[in-house]
């Protein structure tokens, strides 16, 4: 009777652990799919500001980041699916493999977190330098392949009612104008579909776009960091609970198909 009572208590613990494991594993899968979506967005959406700025020429920063996110997101999705099967069916080899993958992903996530922290300022400087470069090249007829980038810059200036990265005077650097007083039509309320317009300086947007651009950059880095930290915390619970489930099922000697 004591043995049966002990087995019932262990079985009750196992059921509780399986419930919480499935909840955390579902959360883990959702976060992994967020990373996967983020990676797909960067690699496929050619209208987002980050992609158009960093997907041309020698700078392939977006490609590296998107491939990394797609890889980690895919591994998380596979690991979660394997975990659900191992947890529900209480298959020992799958649980061991599941924990192994969790540890691997945990180490990778730690490396990504450190990389984000170390490289954030460097990427932010590249971000500002690239925007300045786009402003200098804007409207150059020999760089027609850069038009998608210029169109996105126009959209930012027109929608946010700003001009240049820090203010309208930055457009004085641009050498592709017919005369020095011209500015992009997107820096005004003009609806003309051309690169530059002749308008009085006092009718242009005087505020620079830097605050908006920096906010956009910081928000995306913050989202990515939050997902990474959430994954790390979730994985600690998953590894701990899976270890407990493994010990309890082994104690109770209820492994199927053995």
Secondary structure, 3 states (H helix, E strand, C coil): CHHHHHHHHHHHHHHHHHHHHHHHHHHHHHHHHHHHHHHHHHHHCCCCHHHHHHCCCCCCHHHHHHHHHHHHHHHHHHHHHHHHHHHHHCCHHHHHHHHHHHHHHHHHHHHHHHHHHHHHHHHHHHHHHHHHHHHHHCCCHHHHHHHHHHHHHHHHHHHHCCCCCCEHHHHHHCCCCCCCCCEEHHHCCCCCCCCEECCCHHHCCCECCHHHHHHHHHHHHHHHHHHHHHHHHHHHHHHHHHHHHHHHHHHHCCCCCC
